[in-house]
Amino acid sequence: MPGIIVMGAQWGDEGKGKATDQIAERVDYCVRYSGGNNAGHTVVVGDDTFVMHLLPAGILNPNSTAVLGNGVVIDLDVMHDELDALGKRGVEVPHPLISANAHIITPYHQTMDRVTERFLGKRRIGTTGRGIGPAYSDKVNRIGIRVQDLFDESILRQKVEASLERKNQALVKIYNRRAIDANQVIDGLLSHAERIRPHVVDTSRLLNKALDDDKVVLFEGAQAHHLDIDFGTYPYVTSSSPIAGGACTGTGVGPTRIDRVIGIAKAYTTRVGQGPFPTELLDESGEALRQAGGEFGATTGRPRRCGWFDAVVVEQAVNVNSATDVFLTKLDVLTGIEKIPVCVGYEIDGERTDVMPTTQSQFHHAKPVYEYLPGWTEDITGARRLDDLPTTCRRYVERLEELIGCRISGIGVGPGREQSVAVNSLID
């Protein structure tokens, strides 16, 4: 041991890639446990920027073994493209170990994702169109394609044909699209079989053995708490469980093996896609945050919605995930703001609440109650210790700790790998 989970405490894009990359320097295994290539984890190393969509961000550590757990849905083309691209940039990475039980994203999942999202019109969810939701839907409906199916052509053919029988009817009769050829899909999937065969293992047994041997295992979540299928702002959520509990179901490692849960939160708030966002700024302040923070999706390039830090949202994530630590990112983006608003509660139908409301209807009507904290003008990008930060900056961090009920153990003060302030050790 230890087993460490890194997960988003807001609506994603909190900077999990940077935090994971830093922790991964002392990690033996870096494991993705949920989501697919709808994630975008960015790591800046010197003048180089690496964006991983499917592979764990910790893969840049040559001493760490990358693992894709059973809770991940895998686009095999994307995985191989990422590995090949890293190789061309001089990053030699062992092929990731892959759970035999992980599900595969097929071309028909991508097609269904795009056409159904367009069909919803104003009721759209705001998906990335990469087939994530339909792949998870097939998994739950027990008609999904798993990695292990690539090694039995007969079973693969039966599953693809059965799945397309339903989907082609919908494509042709409802969406006025062309039917998808099953043979073409099968041939495409089989083309990956021999390349990945040596890397498909029982990842649950592997990781439990590693923890038995006192190895450090980092479980890397995609998306974030408030996009969780159960605890997020449903229906504007992802199709998996990015919360800490998802690390257990997504890898086959029990909860007693987990020692630390590190929530990642921005010093302000962003969101991509549809759904409620109480502190969203639709004025020049929001645009200023977007430009200063480079708030454009690493996966889609879409501009992110921006707003002030919402302590109610983060406190909920800390509570549900039993977070032991929070890593606060992008604190430098707030430099130069005279008074910084922090949401400490909501007003809903004339009544005040300081915790997340029980129903989504209430949350849709929540109006933020702000507390204003003094800002700072000093450049903090060179800070490496807490004492290097201006007094008002430290007080901002301390107040956030009080509001979210969790210690802040690390602070990001710039995009670079080295631009961080360590407050407490994230690996004991």
C-alpha positions in Angstrom: 0.0 0.0 0.0 -1.0 2.8 -0.3 -4.0 2.9 -2.6 -4.6 6.5 -3.7 -7.6 7.9 -5.6 -7.5 11.1 -7.6 -11.0 12.4 -8.6 -12.6 15.7 -9.7 -14.5 17.6 -7.1 -16.5 19.9 -9.4 -17.7 19.3 -13.0 -14.4 18.1 -14.6 -11.5 20.0 -16.1 -10.1 20.7 -12.7 -6.5 19.9 -13.6 -6.5 16.2 -12.6 -3.8 15.6 -15.2 -1.3 17.9 -13.6 -2.0 16.6 -10.1 -1.8 13.0 -11.2 1.4 13.5 -13.1 3.1 14.9 -10.0 1.9 12.1 -7.7 2.8 9.5 -10.4 6.5 10.2 -9.9 6.3 8.0 -6.8 3.7 5.5 -8.1 4.1 1.9 -9.3 0.7 1.6 -11.1 -1.4 4.3 -12.6 -5.0 3.1 -13.2 -7.9 4.6 -15.1 -11.1 3.3 -13.6 -13.9 5.1 -15.4 -14.9 6.9 -18.6 -13.3 6.8 -22.0 -11.7 9.2 -24.4 -14.2 11.9 -23.6 -11.7 12.9 -20.9 -8.8 15.2 -21.6 -5.9 15.3 -19.1 -3.3 17.8 -19.8 0.3 17.7 -18.5 2.9 20.4 -19.2 6.5 19.3 -19.1 8.9 22.2 -19.8 8.0 23.4 -23.2 6.0 20.3 -24.1 2.3 19.8 -23.6 0.8 16.3 -23.5 -2.9 15.6 -23.6 -4.1 12.1 -22.8 -7.7 11.3 -23.7 -7.8 7.6 -22.7 -4.4 6.7 -21.3 -3.7 7.6 -17.6 -1.9 10.9 -17.2 0.7 9.0 -15.0 1.9 7.2 -18.1 4.6 9.8 -18.5 6.4 8.3 -15.5 8.5 5.6 -17.1 8.6 3.6 -13.8 4.8 3.4 -13.6 2.7 0.7 -15.2 -0.4 2.0 -16.9 -3.6 0.1 -16.4 -7.1 0.4 -18.0 -9.6 -1.1 -15.6 -12.9 -2.9 -16.3 -14.8 0.3 -15.7 -13.3 2.1 -18.7 -14.8 2.0 -22.2 -12.0 1.7 -24.8 -11.8 3.1 -28.3 -9.0 0.9 -29.6 -8.1 3.3 -32.4 -7.7 6.2 -30.0 -5.6 4.1 -27.6 -3.2 3.0 -30.3 -3.1 6.5 -31.8 -2.1 8.0 -28.4 0.6 5.3 -27.9 2.0 5.9 -31.3 1.9 9.7 -30.9 3.8 9.5 -27.6 6.4 7.2 -29.2 7.0 9.7 -32.0 7.6 12.4 -29.4 10.3 10.3 -27.8 8.2 9.1 -24.8 8.8 5.3 -24.7 5.8 3.9 -22.9 5.1 0.2 -22.3 1.7 -0.8 -23.7 -0.9 -0.4 -20.9 -2.3 -3.5 -19.2 -6.0 -3.9 -20.1 -8.8 -5.6 -18.2 -10.4 -8.4 -20.2 -13.7 -7.2 -18.8 -13.4 -3.6 -20.2 -16.0 -2.7 -22.8 -15.1 -1.5 -26.3 -16.5 1.5 -28.1 -17.5 0.5 -31.6 -18.3 2.7 -34.7 -22.0 2.2 -34.2 -21.7 3.6 -30.6 -20.2 6.7 -32.1 -22.9 7.0 -34.8 -25.7 6.5 -32.3 -24.2 9.1 -30.0 -24.1 11.7 -32.7 -27.6 11.1 -34.2 -29.4 10.9 -30.9 -27.8 14.1 -29.6 -28.9 16.0 -32.7 -32.3 14.5 -32.4 -32.7 15.8 -28.9 -32.3 19.4 -30.1 -32.7 21.8 -27.1 -33.0 18.9 -24.8 -29.5 17.7 -25.7 -27.1 16.6 -22.9 -23.9 18.1 -24.4 -22.0 14.8 -25.0 -18.7 14.7 -26.9 -20.1 12.4 -29.5 -17.4 9.8 -29.0 -19.8 6.9 -28.2 -19.2 6.8 -24.5 -22.9 6.9 -23.4 -24.1 4.3 -26.0 -21.2 2.0 -25.0 -22.2 2.1 -21.3 -25.8 1.7 -22.3 -25.0 -1.5 -24.1 -23.0 -2.7 -21.1 -26.0 -2.2 -18.8 -28.3 -3.8 -21.4 -26.0 -6.8 -21.5 -25.3 -6.5 -25.2 -21.9 -4.8 -24.9 -18.6 -5.9 -26.6 -15.8 -6.7 -24.1 -12.1 -6.8 -24.8 -12.1 -10.6 -24.3 -14.6 -11.0 -27.1 -11.9 -10.0 -29.6 -10.3 -13.4 -29.1 -13.4 -15.4 -30.0 -14.6 -14.4 -33.5 -17.8 -16.5 -33.2 -18.9 -14.8 -30.0 -17.9 -11.4 -31.4 -19.9 -11.9 -34.5 -23.0 -13.0 -32.6 -22.8 -9.9 -30.3 -22.2 -7.4 -33.0 -25.0 -8.7 -35.3 -27.5 -8.9 -32.4 -26.7 -5.3 -31.4 -26.9 -3.9 -34.9 -30.2 -5.6 -35.6 -31.8 -3.2 -33.1 -29.6 -0.2 -33.9 -30.0 -0.4 -37.7 -33.7 -0.4 -37.3 -33.5 2.9 -35.3 -31.0 4.4 -37.7 -33.1 3.7 -40.8 -36.6 4.1 -39.5 -36.2 6.9 -37.0 -33.1 8.8 -37.9 -33.2 8.4 -41.6 -29.6 7.1 -41.7 -27.9 4.3 -43.6 -27.6 0.9 -41.9 -24.2 -0.1 -40.6 -22.5 -3.1 -42.0 -21.8 -5.7 -39.3 -18.9 -7.3 -41.3 -17.1 -4.0 -41.5 -17.4 -3.5 -37.8 -16.2 -7.0 -37.0 -13.2 -6.8 -39.3 -12.2 -3.5 -37.8 -12.4 -4.9 -34.2 -10.5 -8.1 -35.1 -7.7 -6.0 -36.6 -6.7 -5.0 -33.1 -6.9 -8.4 -31.5 -3.3 -9.6 -31.9 -1.8 -6.3 -31.0 -3.5 -6.1 -27.7 -3.6 -9.8 -26.8 -0.3 -9.8 -24.8 -1.5 -6.9 -22.6 -5.0 -8.2 -21.6 -4.9 -9.5 -18.1 -6.9 -10.0 -14.9 -6.3 -6.5 -13.7 -8.2 -7.0 -10.5 -5.8 -9.8 -9.4 -2.8 -7.8 -10.6 -3.7 -4.7 -8.6 -4.6 -6.6 -5.4 -1.3 -8.4 -5.6 0.5 -5.1 -6.1 -1.1 -3.7 -3.0 -0.2 -6.8 -1.1 3.4 -6.2 -2.1 3.3 -2.6 -0.7 3.3 -1.1 -4.2 1.8 2.4 -4.6 -1.3 2.3 -6.8 -2.9 5.5 -8.1 -6.5 5.3 -9.3 -7.2 8.1 -11.8 -10.7 9.2 -12.3 -12.1 10.9 -15.4 -14.7 13.6 -15.3 -15.8 14.5 -11.7 -18.1 14.0 -8.8 -20.9 16.3 -10.1 -20.9 14.4 -13.4 -21.5 11.1 -11.7 -24.4 9.0 -13.0 -25.9 8.8 -9.4 -24.6 11.9 -7.6 -24.2 14.4 -10.4 -26.6 16.9 -11.8 -28.7 14.3 -13.6 -29.4 14.0 -16.5 -26.5 16.3 -17.4 -24.0 13.7 -16.3 -21.6 11.2 -17.7 -22.5 7.5 -18.0 -20.1 6.1 -15.4 -19.0 6.5 -11.8 -16.1 9.0 -11.5 -16.6 9.2 -7.8 -14.2 7.4 -5.4 -16.5 4.4 -5.1 -16.1 3.9 -8.8 -12.5 3.2 -8.4 -13.4 0.0 -6.5 -16.1 -1.2 -9.0 -14.0 0.0 -11.9 -10.9 -2.0 -11.0 -12.0 -4.9 -8.7 -10.2 -3.5 -5.7 -12.1 -3.4 -2.4 -12.6 -0.2 -0.3 -10.4 -1.3 2.5 -7.4 -1.1 0.1 -7.8 2.7 -0.3 -5.7 5.0 1.9 -6.1 8.4 0.4 -8.8 10.2 -1.7 -7.6 13.4 -3.3 -10.2 15.7 -4.7 -9.1 18.1 -7.4 -10.7 21.5 -7.5 -10.1 24.7 -9.3 -9.8 28.0 -7.4 -12.9 29.0 -9.4 -15.5 26.8 -11.2 -16.0 25.7 -14.8 -18.4 23.4 -16.6 -18.8 22.1 -20.2 -22.1 21.2 -21.8 -25.6 21.6 -20.4 -26.8 21.6 -16.8 -27.2 23.9 -13.8 -24.3 26.1 -12.7 -25.3 28.6 -9.9 -22.1 30.7 -10.0 -21.8 30.9 -13.8 -20.7 34.3 -15.1 -22.3 35.4 -18.4 -20.5 38.8 -18.5 -17.0 40.1 -19.0 -15.9 38.6 -15.7 -16.6 35.1 -17.0 -14.9 35.8 -20.3 -11.8 37.2 -18.3 -11.6 33.9 -16.4 -12.0 31.9 -19.6 -9.1 33.7 -21.3 -6.8 33.9 -18.3 -7.3 30.2 -17.5 -7.3 29.0 -21.1 -10.7 27.4 -20.5 -11.2 25.5 -23.7 -11.8 21.7 -23.7 -8.7 19.6 -24.2 -10.8 17.0 -25.9 -13.4 19.0 -27.8 -11.9 22.5 -27.9 -15.3 23.9 -26.7 -15.2 27.0 -24.5 -15.9 26.2 -20.9 -18.6 28.0 -18.9 -16.9 29.9 -16.1 -17.9 31.1 -12.6 -16.7 31.8 -9.1 -15.7 29.1 -6.6 -18.7 27.2 -5.3 -17.9 25.9 -1.8 -21.3 24.1 -1.6 -20.5 22.0 -4.7 -17.0 21.1 -3.5 -18.1 20.3 0.1 -20.7 17.9 -1.3 -17.9 16.1 -3.2 -15.7 16.0 -0.1 -18.5 14.5 1.9 -19.6 11.8 -0.5 -16.1 10.7 -1.5 -14.6 10.8 2.1 -11.8 13.0 0.6 -8.7 13.2 2.8 -7.1 16.0 0.8 -7.9 18.6 -1.9 -5.5 19.8 -4.5 -6.4 23.3 -5.5 -5.5 24.2 -9.1 -5.2 27.5 -11.1 -4.9 29.8 -8.1 -2.8 32.1 -10.3 -5.7 32.8 -12.6 -7.3 34.9 -9.8 -4.4 37.2 -9.5 -5.3 40.9 -10.0 -9.0 40.6 -8.9 -9.6 43.1 -6.1 -12.4 41.2 -4.3 -13.0 37.5 -5.0 -16.5 36.2 -4.6 -16.9 32.7 -3.1 -20.3 31.0 -3.0 -21.0 29.9 0.6 -24.7 29.0 0.2 -27.8 29.3 -2.0 -31.1 31.1 -1.8 -33.9 28.9 -3.1 -37.5 30.2 -3.1 -36.5 32.8 -0.5 -34.9 30.4 1.9 -31.1 30.0 2.6 -29.3 26.7 2.5 -25.6 26.0 3.0 -25.6 22.5 1.6 -26.5 20.9 -1.8 -30.3 20.8 -2.1 -32.0 17.4 -2.1 -33.6 17.7 -5.6 -32.4 18.8 -9.0 -35.5 21.1 -9.3 -34.2 23.0 -6.3 -30.7 23.1 -7.6 -31.9 24.5 -10.9 -33.4 27.5 -9.0 -30.5 28.0 -6.6 -29.1 31.5 -6.5 -25.6 31.9 -5.1 -24.9 33.6 -1.7 -21.5 35.2 -1.9 -18.8 36.0 0.6 -16.2 38.4 -0.7 -12.5 37.8 0.0 -9.7 40.3 -0.6 -7.5 39.5 -3.6 -3.9 40.0 -4.4 -1.9 41.6 -7.2 1.5 39.8 -6.8 2.7 37.2 -9.3 2.5 33.8 -7.6 3.6 31.6 -10.4 7.1 31.3 -8.8 5.8 30.2 -5.4 6.8 26.8 -4.2 6.1 27.1 -0.5 3.0 28.3 1.3 5.0 31.2 2.8 5.8 32.4 -0.8 2.2 33.3 -1.3 0.9 36.8 -0.4 -1.0 37.0 2.9 -4.4 37.5 1.2 -3.8 34.6 -1.1 -3.0 32.3 1.9 -6.2 33.6 3.6 -8.2 32.7 0.5 -6.9 29.1 0.6 -7.5 28.9 4.4 -11.1 30.1 4.0 -11.8 27.6 1.3 -10.5 24.8 3.6 -13.0 25.9 6.3 -15.9 26.0 3.8 -15.2 22.6 2.2 -14.2 20.8 5.4 -11.0 19.3 4.0 -7.4 20.2 4.1 -5.8 21.6 1.0 -2.6 19.7 0.5 -1.4 21.1 -2.8 -1.9 24.3 -4.8 -1.3 24.8 -8.6 0.1 28.2 -9.4 0.8 27.8 -13.1 0.5 25.2 -15.9 4.0 23.8 -15.6 4.7 20.5 -13.9 6.9 22.3 -11.3 4.5 25.2 -10.7 3.0 23.9 -7.5 3.0 24.7 -3.8 3.2 21.6 -1.5 1.3 22.1 1.7 1.1 18.5 2.9 2.5 15.3 1.4 0.1 13.6 -0.9 1.9 10.3 -0.5 2.9 9.3 3.0 
